[in-house]
Amino acid sequence: MQWLQHQQQRLLPTQYYLVTFTLPSQWRGLCYGYQKTVFNALFNSATDTLASFFNRDKQLGAQFGCCMVLHTHSRQLEFHPHVHCIVPALALDKSGKLVKQKRGRYLFNAQNLAKVFRAKMHQALTDAKLKVPRSPNSWIADCQHVGQGEQA
């Protein structure tokens, strides 16, 4: 309870979103065999994807912050690597001052996030000299509004 209270005191006065990036099932074997490389690429690709969306957004257009959590298994205990990102809907300038805040229940289009994330993951693993398996054209990304962040 003390830890939870401490975290809730750190919440920023803005809306929060839970953004999830999931590797396709075709990549799970590669991920299992090269966990360090693929997990690093997963975090970096998720970060780069969010950064590109924040930078292009007319209401935000600056640096963002988030908390990322790696989940390696599903609720059924199947190997299912994905990363959850708790993202406040505000951006800061380089001095750390609030620049812009986005209002409402919409942050970014999940399908567009998935397309950019797919390209970044593919490039990261190709750069790491891994043989990238064939994957579906559509990947899974999700972007859900979670209110003021208490549940997230």
N, CA, C and O of each residue as an XYZ file, in Angstrom:
608
protein
N       0.827     -1.197      0.000
C       0.000      0.000      0.000
C       0.870      1.260      0.000
O       0.545      2.244     -0.664
N       1.984      1.223      0.753
C       2.860      2.395      0.799
C       3.458      2.682     -0.572
O       3.523      3.830     -1.011
N       3.896      1.609     -1.245
C       4.465      1.784     -2.584
C       3.425      2.391     -3.523
O       3.725      3.325     -4.266
N       2.206      1.862     -3.489
C       1.130      2.348     -4.352
C       0.823      3.815     -4.066
O       0.654      4.600     -5.000
N       0.750      4.192     -2.809
C       0.498      5.589     -2.453
C       1.624      6.494     -2.962
O       1.377      7.598     -3.448
N       2.851      6.012     -2.844
C       3.993      6.788     -3.328
C       3.893      7.010     -4.841
O       4.145      8.109     -5.335
N       3.525      5.959     -5.562
C       3.395      6.078     -7.015
C       2.262      7.028     -7.389
O       2.402      7.811     -8.329
N       1.155      6.973     -6.678
C       0.020      7.835     -6.983
C       0.349      9.304     -6.719
O      -0.192     10.184     -7.388
N       1.220      9.576     -5.765
C       1.644     10.949     -5.501
C       2.495     11.498     -6.641
O       2.599     12.711     -6.819
N       3.093     10.609     -7.402
C       3.975     11.017     -8.498
C       3.225     11.243     -9.806
O       3.824     11.677    -10.790
N       1.927     10.957     -9.834
C       1.154     11.129    -11.060
C       1.136     12.597    -11.482
O       1.053     13.499    -10.649
N       1.214     12.808    -12.768
C       1.151     14.155    -13.323
C      -0.314     14.547    -13.535
O      -1.164     13.675    -13.718
N      -0.610     15.824    -13.512
C      -2.001     16.270    -13.689
C      -2.418     16.249    -15.160
O      -2.570     17.298    -15.786
N      -2.597     15.066    -15.691
C      -2.965     14.921    -17.100
C      -3.658     13.581    -17.308
O      -3.784     12.782    -16.380
N      -4.099     13.350    -18.520
C      -4.676     12.067    -18.900
C      -3.538     11.084    -19.189
O      -2.456     11.481    -19.621
N      -3.799      9.805    -18.945
C      -2.816      8.751    -19.194
C      -3.378      7.747    -20.201
O      -4.589      7.569    -20.327
N      -2.455      7.102    -20.908
C      -2.808      6.089    -21.897
C      -1.945      4.859    -21.676
O      -0.783      4.962    -21.283
N      -2.518      3.711    -21.929
C      -1.779      2.451    -21.885
C      -1.580      2.015    -23.327
O      -2.531      1.648    -24.018
N      -0.326      2.063    -23.771
C       0.015      1.681    -25.141
C       0.746      0.346    -25.067
O       1.701      0.193    -24.306
N       0.290     -0.619    -25.863
C       0.872     -1.958    -25.852
C       1.378     -2.305    -27.243
O       0.678     -2.123    -28.239
N       2.605     -2.808    -27.295
C       3.204     -3.284    -28.540
C       3.477     -4.775    -28.384
O       4.124     -5.193    -27.425
N       2.983     -5.580    -29.329
C       3.077     -7.038    -29.245
C       3.841     -7.595    -30.440
O       3.627     -7.173    -31.577
N       4.737     -8.548    -30.173
C       5.411     -9.244    -31.272
C       4.464    -10.289    -31.854
O       3.721    -10.929    -31.110
N       4.481    -10.467    -33.166
C       3.610    -11.486    -33.767
C       4.080    -12.894    -33.395
O       5.242    -13.104    -33.048
N       3.173    -13.830    -33.473
C       3.495    -15.213    -33.089
C       4.628    -15.785    -33.939
O       5.386    -16.628    -33.459
N       4.758    -15.345    -35.189
C       5.811    -15.849    -36.075
C       7.219    -15.464    -35.581
O       8.202    -16.081    -35.990
N       7.319    -14.470    -34.722
C       8.613    -13.997    -34.244
C       8.956    -14.551    -32.865
O      10.038    -14.268    -32.351
N       8.082    -15.321    -32.261
C       8.312    -15.781    -30.886
C       9.492    -16.736    -30.777
O      10.219    -16.699    -29.785
N       9.697    -17.586    -31.772
C      10.847    -18.490    -31.758
C      12.155    -17.721    -31.798
O      13.078    -18.014    -31.038
N      12.233    -16.735    -32.684
C      13.415    -15.877    -32.765
C      13.625    -15.158    -31.436
O      14.749    -15.069    -30.941
N      12.559    -14.656    -30.874
C      12.645    -13.940    -29.602
C      13.141    -14.858    -28.489
O      13.982    -14.465    -27.680
N      12.631    -16.053    -28.452
C      13.029    -16.992    -27.397
C      14.512    -17.342    -27.501
O      15.196    -17.501    -26.490
N      14.996    -17.460    -28.735
C      16.391    -17.830    -28.941
C      17.376    -16.685    -28.755
O      18.540    -16.918    -28.430
N      16.926    -15.458    -28.956
C      17.786    -14.273    -28.875
C      17.125    -13.218    -27.990
O      16.916    -12.081    -28.413
N      16.802    -13.606    -26.766
C      16.003    -12.748    -25.901
C      16.621    -11.372    -25.665
O      15.926    -10.363    -25.790
N      17.893    -11.308    -25.333
C      18.506    -10.014    -25.035
C      18.410     -9.072    -26.231
O      18.034     -7.909    -26.080
N      18.743     -9.565    -27.402
C      18.710     -8.742    -28.613
C      17.292     -8.317    -28.954
O      17.043     -7.144    -29.234
N      16.363     -9.262    -28.934
C      14.990     -8.956    -29.335
C      14.298     -8.070    -28.295
O      13.569     -7.149    -28.663
N      14.513     -8.335    -27.008
C      13.886     -7.491    -25.989
C      14.435     -6.067    -26.046
O      13.679     -5.110    -25.881
N      15.741     -5.916    -26.278
C      16.295     -4.567    -26.455
C      15.668     -3.874    -27.651
O      15.321     -2.695    -27.585
N      15.523     -4.613    -28.746
C      14.892     -4.045    -29.942
C      13.433     -3.699    -29.670
O      12.930     -2.691    -30.166
N      12.755     -4.528    -28.886
C      11.347     -4.281    -28.545
C      11.208     -2.958    -27.790
O      10.370     -2.127    -28.141
N      12.028     -2.764    -26.755
C      11.968     -1.511    -25.990
C      12.367     -0.313    -26.849
O      11.696      0.719    -26.836
N      13.461     -0.456    -27.593
C      13.920      0.664    -28.417
C      12.935      1.013    -29.520
O      12.700      2.190    -29.796
N      12.363      0.007    -30.145
C      11.392      0.258    -31.217
C      10.114      0.890    -30.682
O       9.543      1.778    -31.316
N       9.667      0.435    -29.520
C       8.477      1.033    -28.894
C       8.752      2.495    -28.537
O       7.918      3.365    -28.785
N       9.923      2.760    -27.955
C      10.288      4.134    -27.594
C      10.384      5.017    -28.829
O       9.851      6.127    -28.848
N      11.067      4.522    -29.866
C      11.225      5.300    -31.096
C       9.882      5.558    -31.775
O       9.655      6.635    -32.327
N       9.003      4.575    -31.731
C       7.680      4.743    -32.332
C       6.903      5.835    -31.609
O       6.349      6.732    -32.244
N       6.864      5.760    -30.287
C       6.147      6.790    -29.523
C       6.781      8.167    -29.733
O       6.067      9.161    -29.867
N       8.109      8.231    -29.762
C       8.789      9.516    -29.969
C       8.412     10.126    -31.310
O       8.178     11.331    -31.404
N       8.352      9.296    -32.350
C       8.006      9.839    -33.667
C       6.570     10.355    -33.693
O       6.288     11.357    -34.351
N       5.661      9.685    -32.986
C       4.274     10.149    -32.942
C       4.146     11.429    -32.115
O       3.420     12.346    -32.499
N       4.840     11.494    -30.996
C       4.811     12.716    -30.188
C       5.378     13.891    -30.969
O       4.811     14.983    -30.942
N       6.496     13.679    -31.668
C       7.136     14.769    -32.405
C       6.275     15.293    -33.548
O       6.322     16.482    -33.861
N       5.497     14.428    -34.168
C       4.660     14.844    -35.290
C       3.295     15.383    -34.864
O       2.606     16.016    -35.663
N       2.904     15.141    -33.626
C       1.579     15.561    -33.165
C       1.531     17.085    -32.998
O       2.400     17.669    -32.351
N       0.510     17.724    -33.585
C       0.399     19.184    -33.536
C       0.090     19.689    -32.133
O       0.446     20.818    -31.795
N      -0.568     18.873    -31.310
C      -0.886     19.302    -29.951
C       0.265     19.044    -28.981
O       0.297     19.624    -27.895
N       1.203     18.187    -29.356
C       2.292     17.821    -28.445
C       3.627     18.326    -28.979
O       4.143     19.338    -28.505
N       4.177     17.637    -29.947
C       5.376     18.082    -30.634
C       6.612     18.306    -29.789
O       7.379     19.224    -30.078
N       6.837     17.524    -28.778
C       8.029     17.687    -27.945
C       8.379     16.349    -27.309
O       7.856     15.310    -27.710
N       9.270     16.376    -26.310
C       9.713     15.139    -25.674
C       8.626     14.564    -24.770
O       7.858     15.293    -24.142
N       8.587     13.250    -24.726
C       7.604     12.565    -23.891
C       8.325     11.721    -22.859
O       9.533     11.502    -22.943
N       7.580     11.265    -21.909
C       8.090     10.323    -20.920
C       7.095      9.203    -20.753
O       5.903      9.386    -21.002
N       7.565      8.047    -20.333
C       6.662      6.927    -20.104
C       7.336      5.903    -19.203
O       8.540      5.960    -18.955
N       6.550      4.991    -18.735
C       7.041      3.863    -17.956
C       6.720      2.612    -18.764
O       5.571      2.409    -19.156
N       7.716      1.774    -19.016
C       7.512      0.569    -19.822
C       7.702     -0.673    -18.974
O       8.577     -0.736    -18.110
N       6.858     -1.660    -19.244
C       6.913     -2.936    -18.533
C       6.886     -4.056    -19.562
O       6.004     -4.102    -20.420
N       7.860     -4.962    -19.471
C       7.909     -6.117    -20.364
C       7.096     -7.256    -19.776
O       7.271     -7.627    -18.616
N       6.211     -7.801    -20.582
C       5.511     -9.040    -20.235
C       5.975    -10.088    -21.242
O       5.920     -9.866    -22.451
N       6.428    -11.224    -20.735
C       6.916    -12.272    -21.635
C       5.902    -13.376    -21.861
O       6.051    -14.171    -22.789
N       4.870    -13.439    -21.026
C       3.892    -14.516    -21.132
C       2.469    -13.975    -21.052
O       2.219    -12.907    -20.494
N       1.557    -14.734    -21.619
C       0.139    -14.378    -21.542
C      -0.427    -14.856    -20.203
O       0.275    -15.469    -19.399
N      -1.685    -14.569    -19.986
C      -2.345    -15.050    -18.765
C      -2.434    -16.566    -18.721
O      -2.560    -17.156    -17.648
N      -2.369    -17.197    -19.893
C      -2.388    -18.664    -19.972
C      -0.972    -19.243    -19.890
O      -0.769    -20.436    -20.118
N      -0.003    -18.395    -19.565
C       1.410    -18.765    -19.408
C       2.062    -19.228    -20.709
O       3.014    -20.008    -20.684
N       1.557    -18.755    -21.833
C       2.185    -19.005    -23.126
C       3.201    -17.896    -23.388
O       2.994    -16.751    -22.986
N       4.302    -18.240    -24.063
C       5.310    -17.236    -24.406
C       4.679    -16.234    -25.365
O       4.316    -16.596    -26.484
N       4.548    -15.003    -24.950
C       3.810    -13.974    -25.686
C       4.433    -12.607    -25.372
O       3.836    -11.819    -24.638
N       5.628    -12.312    -25.918
C       6.327    -11.079    -25.564
C       5.606     -9.819    -26.048
O       5.226     -9.704    -27.213
N       5.435     -8.893    -25.128
C       4.850     -7.597    -25.437
C       5.281     -6.603    -24.361
O       5.678     -6.988    -23.261
N       5.195     -5.334    -24.699
C       5.576     -4.292    -23.753
C       4.391     -3.349    -23.560
O       3.737     -2.939    -24.519
N       4.130     -3.016    -22.284
C       3.099     -2.048    -21.926
C       3.791     -0.729    -21.616
O       4.795     -0.699    -20.903
N       3.256      0.350    -22.148
C       3.810      1.680    -21.923
C       2.730      2.553    -21.280
O       1.663      2.759    -21.859
N       3.010      3.055    -20.101
C       2.092      3.985    -19.448
C       2.560      5.380    -19.849
O       3.656      5.807    -19.487
N       1.711      6.085    -20.607
C       2.123      7.323    -21.255
C       1.235      8.486    -20.807
O       0.025      8.458    -21.037
N       1.815      9.507    -20.173
C       1.031     10.709    -19.889
C       0.870     11.529    -21.170
O       1.783     11.575    -21.994
N      -0.267     12.167    -21.337
C      -0.569     12.911    -22.562
C      -0.063     14.345    -22.464
O      -0.826     15.299    -22.608
N       1.228     14.478    -22.218
C       1.852     15.792    -22.209
C       3.271     15.672    -22.711
O       3.851     14.586    -22.731
N       3.822     16.795    -23.113
C       5.183     16.814    -23.633
C       5.962     17.934    -22.956
O       5.396     18.956    -22.570
N       7.256     17.729    -22.820
C       8.140     18.683    -22.159
C       9.183     19.200    -23.139
O       9.556     18.511    -24.089
N       9.649     20.423    -22.896
C      10.770     20.909    -23.694
C      12.067     20.384    -23.074
O      12.026     19.672    -22.071
N      13.204     20.724    -23.656
C      14.477     20.176    -23.180
C      14.842     20.625    -21.773
O      15.636     19.965    -21.102
N      14.278     21.733    -21.319
C      14.557     22.197    -19.956
C      13.658     21.505    -18.934
O      13.819     21.701    -17.729
N      12.716     20.701    -19.411
C      11.826     19.982    -18.508
C      10.551     20.730    -18.168
O       9.809     20.317    -17.277
N      10.289     21.820    -18.862
C       9.067     22.586    -18.620
C       7.942     22.071    -19.513
O       8.171     21.687    -20.660
N       6.732     22.067    -18.973
C       5.565     21.626    -19.725
C       5.389     22.492    -20.961
O       5.338     23.718    -20.874
N       5.298     21.852    -22.089
C       5.099     22.573    -23.331
C       3.641     22.484    -23.750
O       2.964     23.503    -23.895
N       3.167     21.276    -23.940
C       1.808     21.079    -24.438
C       1.179     19.873    -23.768
O       1.862     18.954    -23.315
N      -0.126     19.906    -23.721
C      -0.887     18.806    -23.137
C      -2.022     18.468    -24.083
O      -2.676     19.358    -24.627
N      -2.251     17.194    -24.274
C      -3.324     16.750    -25.160
C      -4.543     16.418    -24.312
O      -4.430     15.747    -23.286
N      -5.673     16.876    -24.732
C      -6.921     16.652    -24.005
C      -7.752     15.592    -24.723
O      -7.578     15.349    -25.917
N      -8.644     14.976    -23.984
C      -9.571     14.025    -24.583
C      -9.164     12.586    -24.361
O      -8.209     12.292    -23.641
N      -9.902     11.697    -24.992
C      -9.719     10.268    -24.787
C      -8.946      9.616    -25.932
O      -8.896      8.388    -26.007
N      -8.350     10.394    -26.815
C      -7.626      9.860    -27.972
C      -6.195     10.362    -27.944
O      -5.952     11.563    -27.829
N      -5.252      9.446    -28.048
C      -3.848      9.834    -28.137
C      -3.344      9.613    -29.557
O      -3.060     10.574    -30.272
N      -3.229      8.337    -29.974
C      -2.756      8.016    -31.316
C      -3.541      6.833    -31.875
O      -4.108      6.037    -31.127
N      -3.561      6.734    -33.196
C      -4.227      5.623    -33.869
C      -3.391      4.350    -33.696
O      -2.214      4.318    -34.055
N      -4.008      3.312    -33.149
C      -3.292      2.069    -32.847
C      -2.778      1.382    -34.116
O      -1.684      0.818    -34.105
N      -3.542      1.419    -35.199
C      -3.090      0.777    -36.439
C      -1.844      1.472    -36.990
O      -0.935      0.815    -37.496
N      -1.807      2.787    -36.891
C      -0.627      3.519    -37.355
C       0.574      3.249    -36.462
O       1.698      3.117    -36.947
N       0.337      3.168    -35.154
C       1.422      2.798    -34.231
C       1.995      1.432    -34.615
O       3.213      1.252    -34.643
N       1.119      0.476    -34.908
C       1.554     -0.883    -35.250
C       2.406     -0.894    -36.515
O       3.406     -1.609    -36.576
N       2.028     -0.116    -37.518
C       2.793     -0.086    -38.774
C       4.199      0.463    -38.565
O       5.172     -0.091    -39.077
N       4.299      1.543    -37.818
C       5.603      2.144    -37.574
C       6.452      1.219    -36.699
O       7.642      1.035    -36.956
N       5.837      0.640    -35.666
C       6.531     -0.281    -34.785
C       7.061     -1.486    -35.565
O       8.196     -1.910    -35.347
N       6.262     -2.033    -36.458
C       6.672     -3.181    -37.281
C       7.924     -2.840    -38.082
O       8.871     -3.626    -38.118
N       7.933     -1.690    -38.714
C       9.086     -1.286    -39.528
C      10.336     -1.098    -38.660
O      11.434     -1.495    -39.050
N      10.163     -0.499    -37.502
C      11.304     -0.263    -36.613
C      11.861     -1.577    -36.053
O      13.077     -1.732    -35.943
N      10.993     -2.512    -35.703
C      11.444     -3.819    -35.215
C      12.186     -4.576    -36.312
O      13.249     -5.151    -36.075
N      11.625     -4.569    -37.491
C      12.255     -5.261    -38.614
C      13.644     -4.690    -38.867
O      14.599     -5.442    -39.056
N      13.762     -3.368    -38.871
C      15.051     -2.739    -39.116
C      16.043     -3.050    -37.989
O      17.216     -3.316    -38.252
N      15.580     -3.016    -36.745
C      16.468     -3.277    -35.602
C      17.029     -4.697    -35.648
O      18.214     -4.903    -35.384
N      16.193     -5.668    -35.979
C      16.664     -7.052    -36.011
C      17.520     -7.338    -37.238
O      18.433     -8.161    -37.188
N      17.223     -6.659    -38.335
C      18.065     -6.772    -39.515
C      19.450     -6.180    -39.227
O      20.470     -6.762    -39.598
N      19.475     -5.022    -38.565
C      20.748     -4.399    -38.181
C      21.540     -5.287    -37.223
O      22.771     -5.257    -37.220
N      20.827     -6.085    -36.402
C      21.488     -6.995    -35.458
C      21.930     -8.290    -36.137
O      22.428     -9.205    -35.481
N      21.744     -8.360    -37.462
C      22.163     -9.516    -38.257
C      21.394    -10.800    -37.917
O      21.924    -11.904    -38.043
N      20.151    -10.640    -37.489
C      19.298    -11.801    -37.233
C      18.451    -12.070    -38.470
O      18.037    -11.144    -39.167
N      18.205    -13.325    -38.727
C      17.336    -13.694    -39.842
C      15.892    -13.486    -39.395
O      15.371    -14.227    -38.561
N      15.270    -12.484    -39.955
C      13.924    -12.102    -39.536
C      12.905    -13.009    -40.217
O      12.867    -13.084    -41.445
N      12.077    -13.699    -39.430
C      11.063    -14.570    -40.030
C       9.979    -13.766    -40.740
O       9.775    -12.580    -40.480
N       9.308    -14.443    -41.626
C       8.154    -13.830    -42.285
C       7.129    -13.473    -41.221
O       6.941    -14.208    -40.252
N       6.480    -12.356    -41.408
C       5.486    -11.942    -40.419
C       4.259    -11.398    -41.125
O       4.318    -11.057    -42.306
N       3.154    -11.317    -40.412
C       1.944    -10.777    -41.024
C       2.117     -9.297    -41.343
O       2.941     -8.614    -40.735
N       1.337     -8.809    -42.296
C       1.402     -7.388    -42.641
C       0.859     -6.523    -41.507
O       1.331     -5.407    -41.291
N      -0.127     -7.036    -40.790
C      -0.696     -6.243    -39.699
C      -0.211     -6.770    -38.355
O      -0.332     -7.957    -38.052
N       0.331     -5.874    -37.571
C       0.802     -6.194    -36.231
C      -0.176     -5.636    -35.220
O      -1.075     -4.869    -35.564
N       0.007     -6.029    -33.962
C      -0.921     -5.582    -32.935
C      -0.268     -4.524    -32.060
O       0.779     -4.745    -31.451
N      -0.916     -3.374    -32.018
C      -0.589     -2.324    -31.058
C      -1.926     -1.841    -30.532
O      -2.932     -1.881    -31.240
N      -1.934     -1.390    -29.303
C      -3.170     -0.922    -28.695
C      -2.875      0.377    -27.962
O      -1.791      0.553    -27.406
N      -3.833      1.274    -27.962
C      -3.674      2.562    -27.295
C      -4.991      2.879    -26.595
O      -5.962      3.290    -27.231
N      -5.013      2.684    -25.270
C      -6.243      2.867    -24.498
C      -6.113      4.011    -23.511
O      -5.087      4.166    -22.848
N      -7.158      4.805    -23.423
C      -7.237      5.867    -22.420
C      -7.467      5.210    -21.063
O      -8.345      4.356    -20.938
N      -6.686      5.596    -20.034
C      -6.836      5.015    -18.701
C      -7.061      6.099    -17.645
O      -6.729      5.906    -16.475
N      -7.620      7.229    -18.054
C      -7.989      8.253    -17.084
C      -6.805      9.017    -16.537
O      -5.872      9.351    -17.267
N      -6.851      9.292    -15.237
C      -5.810     10.080    -14.585
C      -4.609      9.236    -14.172
O      -3.691      9.755    -13.537
N      -4.589      7.961    -14.513
C      -3.438      7.114    -14.276
C      -3.514      6.218    -13.062
O      -2.611      5.411    -12.846
N      -4.568      6.330    -12.254
C      -4.636      5.508    -11.033
C      -4.634      4.025    -11.351
O      -3.916      3.261    -10.705
N      -5.421      3.599    -12.330
C      -5.466      2.176    -12.671
C      -4.180      1.697    -13.339
O      -3.749      0.564    -13.125
N      -3.581      2.547    -14.136
C      -2.354      2.164    -14.843
C      -1.221      1.999    -13.852
O      -0.100      1.677    -14.244
